Amino acid sequence: MLLAAGAVAAAPGCGTKCNTSCLSPGNYLYTPTGLPAALVDVTADAPCVAKLWPADGGLAQVQVTDDTATSGAVCVLHGHLADGRVVTATVTFGQASSDSCCPTYAASGGQFGLSDAGAG
């Protein structure tokens, strides 16, 4: 269920020519840990999108994408735990990678903490 980047073709002596569809420049897949109960739902404030990938017998993974990501872009995540509590997290996109014709931004963060807003 993980996404993979497309191929990049380069002609010798002609520079790099991109023949690919790029993934979102802001794409982060991680496993949140340290939660007091299982994470059962996750959303993100626009323009970000968050998806929960359940795992059989293991911890679920969270995928965060921001199609408009730039260096310093921040995604705010909202989650619900199996026990009804609400959690929030922040993911920040850092410096762009220039390794290919598809720019990508390294991400960090995503550690969920209990929300002061309570269950809702």
N, C-alpha and C positions, 0 to 999 in steps of 0.2 A: 503494500500500500504506500510505499514511499515513492516520491517523485524523483525522476532522474533527468538531468540536463541532456539536451540534444547534442549532436556532434558538431564540431567546428571543422571546416575544411579550409586549408591554406594551399595556395598554389606557389611553388618555389619561385622566388624572385619577384612575386607579384604582391607581396604583403598578405595580410590576413583578410579573408573573405568569409563572412558569416553566413552559413546556410542552415540556420537553426531557429527554432522557436525558443525564446528565452523564458525561463521560469520567472516568477516574481523576483524583483531585485531584493526584496526583503522576505526571506523564507527561513524559518527557524523551527526545527523539530527537536523537542527535548522531553525528558521524563521528569515531571515535578516530584520532589521527594519531601519527606518530613511532614506530610499532612496528617491530621488526626483521624481522618476518615477518607474513603475513596472519593476521588473527584468524578462526578457523574455528568457534569455539564460545564461548558465553557463558551463564552462569547467575548468579543472585543469591540471597543469603541471604533467607529469609522475613522479613517479609511481602512483600518486593519480588519482582518478576519481571523478567527480562531476556530480550530476544529479539534475535537477530542477523538483520538484513535484508541479504542479499548484494546486491551491485551488479555488473552486467555491465561489466567493464572498469574499474571504479573501486573506491574503498574502501567496505567494508561499513559500514552504520550500525547503531548499537545503540539499542534502545528500552528504557527503564527505566520501570516503572510501580510505584506503591505506592498501593493503594486505601485505605490508612489514613494517608496522608501528612498531616503537620502541619508547621508551621514548625520547622525543625531536624531533620527526619527524615533518616536516613542509610541509603543502600543500599550494600552491599558486593557488588561484582561479581567473578566469577572467570572467566577466559578461557583458552583454549588457542590457541596459535599453530600455524601450519602446520608449523613445525620441531619441534613437540613441547614447547616451553617453556610454562610456566604464567605467567599475568599476573593482576594484581588491580587494581581501581580502586574509588574511592569517589565516590558521587554524593550531594550534599546538597541538600535542598529548603529554600528560603528563605521569605520573607514571602508571605502569601497575596495573591492578586489579588482585588479586590472589584469588578471591571469587569462582572460578570454574576452570575446566580443560581447559577452553578456555580463553586465556589471552585477555584482552581488555585494551585499553589505553584511559583515559579520555581526551576529547578534549576541547579546548577553542579558542576564537577568532571568525573569520568569519565576522566581521563588514566590510562591503563594503565601499570603498571610491572612489571618482572620480579619474580616471587614468589620468596622465599627457600626455599619448600617444595620446589622442583624439579618436574619433570614427574611426573605421576601419573595 
